[in-house]
Amino acid sequence: MGSMTLTTFALVRHGQTDWNAQRRLQGFTDIPLNDVGRGQARDAVAFLSGHKWDAIVSSPLSRAAETANLIAAGLGLNVERHVPELTERSFGPAEGLQAGPELDALRIPGGFRGAESEDEAARRGLNSLEALAEEFRGRRVLVVAHGTLLRVSLSRAIGRTLQSIDNAVLNLAHHHAVDGWELEYFNGERELAAAQS
């Protein structure tokens, strides 16, 4: 079949919110960007503008949607659409909590009582990314979503556990129709393990 078609993804976590700064779990709770976060979104344009992007999609939650809009404006593009499956992992009754006894009381293996499990979130996120890879086969797609969703989805995609994802930094992944996923940049750093093409 000749050379395999490569779809390239920039996977960007939204800019900072007040709850991020307070280290509170957000999940489905729709917390807006703060001014630091808006600045981070505008700054992200610099590392994204070196490439042409064919499409921008985002989670529907306002912190991701606004980040996507600010990046799109800086790149002279429009956000194609909001993808509900890219919403953050639901933390259920743990949303809004910081580390401490109240949060610990909700912990169960693999997550929190009344929340989406890590496995469920990873499957949902990765299915959504693979559907985008199918739709935009051979193109370059910028996805603005959420820290936990991107971390668990990428961990599942490449088969190893990744650390938490910073706000508004570059994560660059490639999807091959046959070979699956390869992570080239994580948290703005080139992955040493990335295969040389």
N, C-alpha and C positions, 0 to 999 in steps of 0.2 A: 504493500500500500504506500510505499515511499515514506517520506518523513511524517512523523505523527504530528497531528495538530495540537498546538500548545495554546492554552488559554491562560492569560496572566491576570492575577488578581492583586490589587492593593487592598489590604484588609485593615481598615483604620478604626480604632476605637474613638468614640466621640470625645470632645474636649471635657474639661473638668466641670463638675457641678458642685454646689455647696455640700451635698451629701457625700460626694467623693472626698472632699476636703475634710469632712468630719468622719470619714471611714465608716459610713453607714451602708448597709446592703440596699441596693436600689431595686433590682429586678424589674417587675412590670410597672412599678411606681414611676409616674411621668414627671421627673424632676428636670427643670430647665438647665441649660448651660448657665454658668456664671461668667463674669467678665474675663476671668483668667481663661476659662474654657473657650470663649469667643476668640481671644488672642491666640490660643493654641491652634484653633481651627484655621485662622488666617495664616499663621506661621507654617502650617502643614502644606500650604500651596507651594512653598519653596521646594520641598523635596518631591512633590508630585509633578511639578511643571516641567521637569526634564523629559517627560514622556508624554505621548499623545494617549488620551483615554477615550475609548469608544462609548462608554456608558458609565453613569454613576447611579447606584441604587443605595437605598438606606433603609434602616429600621424605621417604623412609623413613630417611635417615641421621640418627643421633641428634642431631647439632647442630641440624638443622632441625626434627626432630620435637619436641625439648625446647623450642625457641624457640616453636613453634606451641602447645604445651601451656601454656606460661607466659602467652602472649598470650591464648589461649582462656580460661584461668582468670580473667584480669584483665577480660575482656569478658563473662564469665558464659556462655560458649559451649563447645561441644565440637568437637574436631577430627573432621571428617567421615571422612577417610581419608588414607592415605599413597599417593602416586602414584609408582611406580617410575621413570617417565619424567622426573620432576623431579629425579632424582639429579644431583649435580654432574658436569660433564664429566670423563671419565676421563683422567688424565695418565699412566697406565701406569707405566713405570719411573721417570718423573720425580717421582712422588709422594713427599713427604717431603723433597724437595730445596729448598735456598735458591738464590738467584742465585749463579752462580759457574761455574767450569770444568766441574764434573761435570754441571750442568744444560745448559750450552752444548753439551757433547758429544752430548746427546740431541736437540738442535734440528734440525728439518727444516722446509721451507716449510709454514706453516699449523699448526705445533705441534711435537710431540715424537714420536720413534720409539716405536712400540708403544702410542701413545695414541689417543684419539678425536680426530678432526680438529675444528677450530672449526666447520666447515660441518656436520659430522654432529651435533655437540652443538646447534647453532643450530636445525637442522631438527627434531631430537627434542624440544627444549624448546618450540619454537613450535607444533609439532603437538599437543603435550600441552595448551598454553594454549588453542589453538583448539578442541580437544575439550571443554575445560572451558567455554569460551564457548558452545558448542552446548548442553551439558548444563544450564548455569545461565543460559540466555538471558534477558536483561532483569533480572538480579539482580546482587548485589554479592558478590564472592568474594575472600577473603583467601588468598593463596598464600605459603607460606614455603618458600624454596628456597635457591639458592646463587649466589654472586657471578658466577662466570664463566658459568654456565648462563643466568642471567637477563640478563646483559649481552649475550651473543651472540644470544639469542632476541629480545630487544627491539630490538637493532640491526637484525636481519633483518626484524622486523615493521615498523619505521618507515623502513627504508632509509637509515640513517646510522649511523656508528660511534660508540658511546657509550663513555665512560670507565668505569673500574672502579666497582663499586657498594659503598657502605659497609655495615658491619654494622648491621642493625636500624634502617634509616631508611625513610621512605615513598617508594615509587615507585608512582605511580597511573596506570594505563592504562585506556583505554576501547576496547572492541571493538564495531564496528558490523557487522552481518551483511553489509552492502553495501560500506561505505567502508573497512573494515579497521580498523587500529589507530591510536590517537592517544595520545601520552604527555603527561599533564598535569603530573605531578611526577616529578622524577628526583633521587635523593639528597637528598630533603627539600626541594628547591627547585622552585618553579613554572617550567615550561619556557616561555620567552618566546614560542616559536613556536606554542604551543598555540592552536588556532583558537578564537575566541569563538563560543559557540553562540547 
